[in-house]
Amino acid sequence: MTTALVQRVAEAARTALNASGVNILSANGPGSQQSVPHLHFHVVPRWVDDGISTWPTGRSAHRVTGDPGARLADALASGRHQGS
């Protein structure tokens, strides 16, 4: 239901503002610069050459030990991702 609403708002933003695209962004946890813990989405209308970059231009200084893909797969398989 939440995703359907976000999609409706995004389509309305594209149509009403004549945007050529929309970014849907969410931050989760203090490491993502989320200041108040709650579910929220940013619907950002976009236009070609609007000067906004939503993609990182460099690498994180944080390094993960081991195989990050394998660690993620293990967490998903074991259910450790659910509120852990």
C-alpha positions as CSV (number, residue, x, y, z in Angstrom):
1,M,0.0,0.0,0.0
2,T,2.8,2.4,0.9
3,T,4.6,1.6,-2.4
4,A,1.5,2.2,-4.4
5,L,1.0,5.6,-2.8
6,V,4.7,6.6,-3.5
7,Q,4.2,5.5,-7.1
8,R,1.1,7.7,-7.4
9,V,2.8,10.7,-6.0
10,A,5.8,10.1,-8.3
11,E,3.6,9.9,-11.4
12,A,1.7,13.0,-10.3
13,A,5.0,14.9,-9.9
14,R,6.1,13.8,-13.3
15,T,2.8,14.9,-14.9
16,A,2.1,18.0,-13.0
17,L,5.6,19.4,-13.1
18,N,6.5,18.1,-16.6
19,A,9.5,16.3,-15.0
20,S,11.4,13.9,-17.2
21,G,12.0,11.6,-14.2
22,V,11.6,11.1,-10.5
23,N,14.0,9.8,-7.8
24,I,12.4,8.0,-4.9
25,L,14.8,8.0,-1.9
26,S,14.7,6.7,1.6
27,A,17.1,6.9,4.5
28,N,17.1,4.2,7.2
29,G,19.3,4.5,10.3
30,P,21.8,7.1,11.6
31,G,24.5,6.0,9.1
32,S,22.2,7.2,6.3
33,Q,21.8,10.6,7.9
34,Q,18.2,9.8,9.1
35,S,17.7,12.0,12.1
36,V,14.2,10.7,13.3
37,P,13.6,7.0,13.0
38,H,10.5,6.5,10.9
39,L,9.5,5.2,7.4
40,H,9.5,7.9,4.9
41,F,10.2,8.4,1.2
42,H,11.4,11.5,-0.7
43,V,9.9,11.9,-4.1
44,V,12.2,14.2,-6.1
45,P,11.1,15.4,-9.5
46,R,14.0,15.4,-11.9
47,W,14.9,17.0,-15.3
48,V,17.7,16.3,-17.7
49,D,20.8,18.4,-16.7
50,D,19.1,19.6,-13.5
51,G,22.5,19.6,-11.7
52,I,21.4,17.1,-9.0
53,S,23.4,13.9,-8.5
54,T,21.8,11.1,-6.5
55,W,24.6,8.6,-7.1
56,P,27.8,8.5,-5.0
57,T,30.8,9.8,-6.8
58,G,33.3,7.9,-4.7
59,R,33.7,4.9,-2.4
60,S,32.9,4.7,1.2
61,A,35.8,4.9,3.6
62,H,34.2,2.0,5.6
63,R,35.5,-1.4,4.7
64,V,33.6,-4.7,5.2
65,T,35.5,-7.8,6.1
66,G,34.9,-11.0,4.3
67,D,32.5,-11.4,1.4
68,P,29.7,-8.8,1.7
69,G,27.4,-10.7,-0.7
70,A,27.8,-13.9,1.2
71,R,27.2,-12.1,4.5
72,L,24.0,-10.5,3.1
73,A,22.8,-13.8,1.7
74,D,23.3,-15.5,5.1
75,A,21.4,-12.7,6.9
76,L,18.5,-13.0,4.6
77,A,18.4,-16.8,4.8
78,S,18.5,-16.8,8.6
79,G,16.0,-14.0,9.1
80,R,18.6,-11.9,10.9
81,H,17.5,-8.9,8.8
82,Q,14.0,-8.7,10.4
83,G,14.3,-6.1,13.2
84,S,17.7,-7.4,14.3
